[in-house]
Structures are given as structure tokens and as C-alpha cells.
Amino acid sequence: MQLVLISGLSGSGKSIALNVLEDAGYYCIDNLPAKLVNETIDYLTQNKYRQLAISVDARSGDSYQHLPSLIEDLRKRLHVRLLFLEAKTETLVRRFSETRRRHPLSNDDITLPDAIALERDRLDDVAQLAHRIDTSDLSANTLRCWIRDMMALESAKLTLLFTSFGFKHGIPLDADLVFDVRCLPNPHYDPVLRPQTGRDAAVIKFLAASPDVAEMLADIQQYVHKWLPCFVRDNRAYLTVAIGCTGGQHRSVYLTEQLAAYFKAEVQTLVRHRELS
């Protein structure tokens, strides 16, 4: 059986992820108490189900604390993938305000931001075991696309995920490695290049002509290449490398594209451009 466990913060998009998996043929269960996961898997295995997705989160109450040990046991006998969805507190507050839904941990004695902080703290142990997806700046459609991409790469031992971002919008919460490239020449100050992106030919030509850009690219390539085997030995499913410039439109996009092209010959790669989504 192929098992996908989905966890994360309330309002971060877990339902969207579960719907994508259901459309892909997975048997999906939402809000299953952690203590019932093993029993459910055994029952569905006996009935010849081969793809299962389960959402387990803070709504499970005290049983959620058993999830880390449960995941360790499951990985000994099943192909298990754990996705953890999260978002910035201000984003979650806005989403709850827009939908007018109640946070599962909120009550008359606790504010919404405090409930989110409490949930984040309770889920931290599981977050450390999972591939984390920061949905703060993602549309629902973009998140659907990302989940589909991940499921298509299910056979890869490790996937290198290169993402560009703009520091003025914050560092991605799901980044494992972060490189700051704001010191490089900025196409933003050229009126002709400003509306373009790091995927456009004129911007590529501008950045490729800079010795500093070439040196920065080589240094990042060397660093990732050197430490990649260690992450493989750590049984990582994904390694997210975030490249940040000021606005996330030119320099970070260019370097992200170059890095993905360099590594795709030796490892499965994905590319994201957060500010271009």
C-alpha cells in the first residue's frame, strides 16, 4: 500500500491536498484519530486498497501525540509519505476571518492568534518529520498543482525542490536551505528589464554577463552538491533550497532555473517561483 499522511495547521489547505489525492484515485479519510490509523490501514489492506491518504491533525485531540512513533512504525512496513501544510499566522487569521469558521482549538478564553500558536506548538514534532509546504502566498489552484507534481514524483528517492522568493514577502517556512542573492546586480534598476523576469532572455543575458552572478551560482552548486549525499542518507523525500532576492522576480528566479538545470541530470528536481505564482 502507498500511504500519504497529511497534517498541518488548520486553514493551511489540508482539505485541498486531500481532494487532489482523491481525484488521483486515493481512498481518502479526513480527521482520523491517530490511534485508529493502524486499524484502518489493516482493514483497507485486507480489502485490496492500494492507495490511501489520511488527514491527521490537532482535531484528533490527545491521540495526536502518538503520531510520531506511529509514523516510525509504519515506515518499516509501508511506503509512507508525510506532508505538513503550514502558513504564517497573519495569513491563517485572514483565512478564518474570510470564511467565518471557528478554529478547532479556539474557545471563549483564547484568541484566534493564540489558538494558532497553540496548534503550531502541538504539531511541531510531526512537522519535523514531514515535507513541509508553506501555503501563505499560494492560491488554491497553485497548491493543487504542487500536490499533483509531488505525487507524480512518488518513486524518486529524494527530490530537490528549488524555489525562488522575495525577502520583502518573507522567507518560505518550508525552506531547508536559504541563500540570499540580494548582493548581486539587480535588473530592477533597468527600466527595460524591470517588468521582465529571470526567465526572460534579456534578463538572463544581463545576469549571465556578471562575474559575481557566475561565482554565486558556482558556490551554491558546490555547496548543495557536497551535502546532498548527507540528506539522501537521512532518508529525506524532499530537500527544499530557497533562493531569495528583494522582490523574487529577477535574480532569484534566474539562479533557481540555473540550479534546477544543473542538478536535474543527477537527481529528480522541481522548480517553484513563489512570487510569480
C-alpha positions in Angstrom: 0.0 0.0 0.0 1.0 3.6 -0.7 0.1 5.8 2.2 0.1 9.6 2.3 -0.4 11.2 5.7 -1.4 14.8 5.6 -1.1 17.0 8.6 -0.6 20.7 9.4 -2.3 23.8 10.7 -6.0 24.5 10.4 -6.6 26.7 7.5 -3.4 25.8 5.7 -5.0 23.9 2.8 -5.2 20.3 4.0 -8.6 19.8 2.5 -7.4 21.0 -0.9 -4.5 18.5 -0.7 -6.8 15.7 0.3 -9.2 16.5 -2.6 -6.3 16.4 -5.1 -5.4 12.9 -3.9 -9.0 11.7 -4.0 -9.2 12.9 -7.7 -6.0 10.9 -8.3 -7.6 7.7 -7.1 -6.6 7.6 -3.5 -9.0 6.4 -0.8 -9.2 9.5 1.4 -10.1 9.9 5.1 -10.3 13.2 6.8 -9.8 13.8 10.6 -8.9 10.3 11.6 -7.8 9.9 15.2 -4.1 8.8 15.3 -5.0 5.7 17.4 -7.2 4.4 14.6 -4.7 4.7 11.8 -3.2 1.2 12.1 -6.6 -0.4 12.4 -7.8 1.5 9.3 -4.8 0.5 7.2 -5.1 -3.2 8.1 -8.8 -3.2 7.2 -8.2 -1.4 3.8 -5.2 -3.6 3.0 -7.4 -6.7 3.5 -9.9 -5.2 1.1 -7.3 -4.7 -1.6 -6.9 -0.9 -1.4 -3.5 0.2 -2.7 -3.5 4.0 -2.3 -4.6 5.6 0.9 -4.5 9.2 2.1 -5.3 10.1 5.7 -5.5 13.6 7.3 -4.5 13.6 10.9 -4.2 16.9 12.8 -4.9 18.7 16.1 -8.6 17.8 15.8 -7.6 14.3 16.9 -7.1 15.6 20.4 -4.6 13.8 22.7 -4.2 10.9 20.3 -2.2 13.2 18.0 0.8 12.9 20.3 1.2 9.2 19.3 1.6 10.1 15.6 5.5 10.5 15.5 6.0 6.9 16.9 3.2 5.7 14.6 4.9 7.1 11.6 8.2 5.4 12.6 6.4 2.0 12.8 4.5 2.5 9.6 7.7 3.3 7.6 9.0 -0.1 8.5 6.3 -1.9 6.5 4.7 0.6 4.1 5.7 3.3 1.6 4.7 6.3 3.7 4.8 10.0 2.7 4.1 12.7 5.2 3.1 16.2 4.1 2.8 19.0 6.6 1.0 22.2 5.4 1.5 25.4 7.3 1.2 29.2 6.8 2.0 32.5 8.5 -0.2 33.4 11.5 -1.4 36.6 9.8 -2.4 34.5 6.7 -4.3 32.0 8.8 -6.1 34.7 10.7 -7.2 36.3 7.5 -8.5 33.0 6.1 -10.5 32.3 9.2 -11.9 35.8 9.1 -12.9 35.4 5.5 -14.6 32.0 5.9 -16.0 32.9 9.3 -15.1 29.4 10.5 -14.1 28.6 14.1 -10.6 27.4 14.8 -10.8 23.9 16.3 -8.7 24.9 19.4 -10.4 28.3 20.0 -12.9 29.0 22.8 -14.2 31.9 24.8 -10.9 32.1 26.8 -8.4 32.1 23.9 -8.0 34.4 20.9 -7.6 33.2 17.3 -3.8 34.1 17.1 -3.3 32.3 20.5 -5.2 29.2 19.2 -3.0 29.1 16.1 0.2 29.5 18.2 -1.0 26.6 20.5 -1.7 24.4 17.4 1.7 25.2 15.9 3.4 24.2 19.1 1.4 20.9 19.4 2.2 19.9 15.9 5.9 20.8 15.9 7.2 17.2 16.5 5.3 15.9 13.4 6.3 18.9 11.3 10.0 18.0 11.8 9.4 14.5 10.3 7.5 15.8 7.2 7.9 17.5 3.9 6.7 21.0 4.8 4.7 23.2 2.4 4.2 26.9 3.2 0.9 27.9 1.7 1.0 31.5 2.9 1.3 33.1 -0.5 -0.3 30.3 -2.6 -3.6 30.3 -4.4 -5.7 27.2 -4.1 -5.0 26.4 -7.7 -1.2 26.7 -7.3 -1.3 24.4 -4.2 -3.3 21.8 -6.3 -0.6 21.9 -9.0 2.2 21.5 -6.4 0.5 18.5 -4.8 0.0 16.9 -8.2 3.7 17.4 -9.1 4.7 15.7 -5.8 2.5 12.7 -6.4 3.9 12.3 -9.9 7.4 12.0 -8.4 6.5 9.4 -5.9 9.1 6.9 -7.0 12.0 9.3 -6.5 14.3 8.6 -3.5 14.9 12.3 -3.0 13.6 15.3 -4.9 15.4 18.6 -4.9 13.0 21.4 -4.7 14.3 24.8 -5.9 12.2 27.8 -5.0 12.7 31.5 -5.7 11.2 34.1 -3.3 11.4 37.8 -2.4 12.7 38.7 1.0 10.2 41.6 1.2 7.4 39.0 1.4 9.2 36.8 4.0 11.3 33.6 3.9 9.4 30.4 2.9 8.5 28.4 6.0 9.2 25.2 4.3 12.8 26.0 3.2 15.6 23.7 4.3 18.4 25.8 2.8 18.2 29.5 2.2 20.6 31.5 0.0 20.5 35.3 -0.1 21.4 36.7 -3.5 20.4 40.4 -2.9 24.1 41.4 -3.2 24.1 40.6 -7.0 23.5 43.2 -9.8 19.7 44.0 -9.9 17.9 44.2 -13.2 15.2 46.1 -11.4 17.1 49.3 -11.9 17.0 49.0 -15.7 13.6 50.4 -16.9 13.6 47.9 -19.8 14.3 44.9 -17.7 12.1 45.8 -14.7 8.8 44.4 -15.9 10.5 41.1 -17.1 11.5 38.1 -15.0 14.5 35.9 -14.6 13.1 33.5 -17.2 13.2 36.2 -20.0 16.1 36.3 -22.4 17.1 39.9 -21.8 17.3 39.4 -18.0 19.2 36.1 -18.5 21.7 37.8 -20.7 22.2 40.6 -18.2 22.8 38.3 -15.3 24.8 35.7 -17.2 27.3 38.5 -18.1 28.1 39.3 -14.4 31.1 37.5 -12.9 29.5 37.9 -9.4 26.4 36.0 -10.5 28.5 33.3 -12.0 30.6 32.9 -8.9 27.5 32.9 -6.6 25.9 30.2 -8.8 29.0 28.1 -8.7 29.3 28.4 -4.9 25.6 27.3 -4.4 26.0 24.4 -6.8 29.2 23.3 -4.9 27.5 23.6 -1.5 24.4 21.7 -2.5 26.4 19.1 -4.4 28.7 18.5 -1.4 25.9 18.0 1.2 23.3 16.3 -1.0 24.5 12.8 -0.1 24.1 13.5 3.6 20.4 14.5 3.0 20.0 11.3 1.0 21.4 9.2 3.8 19.0 11.0 6.2 16.1 9.4 4.2 14.7 12.7 3.1 11.9 12.7 0.5 12.5 16.3 -0.4 15.2 18.9 0.1 13.9 22.5 -0.4 16.5 25.0 -1.5 15.2 28.6 -1.4 16.9 31.4 -3.3 15.9 34.9 -2.3 16.3 38.4 -3.8 14.5 41.5 -2.9 11.3 41.1 -4.9 11.6 37.5 -6.1 11.3 38.4 -9.8 14.8 38.6 -11.4 17.9 37.3 -9.7 16.4 34.6 -7.5 14.3 33.3 -10.5 17.4 33.2 -12.8 19.5 31.3 -10.2 16.7 28.9 -9.4 16.3 28.0 -13.0 20.0 27.5 -13.5 20.4 25.4 -10.4 17.5 23.1 -11.4 19.0 22.7 -14.9 22.4 21.8 -13.3 21.1 19.2 -10.9 18.3 17.5 -13.0 20.8 15.1 -14.6 21.6 13.5 -11.2 18.5 13.9 -9.1 14.8 14.5 -9.6 14.1 18.2 -9.4 11.1 20.6 -9.1 11.1 24.3 -9.6 8.8 26.9 -7.9 8.7 30.6 -8.2 6.7 31.9 -5.3 6.3 35.5 -6.4 5.4 34.5 -9.9 2.7 32.1 -9.0 
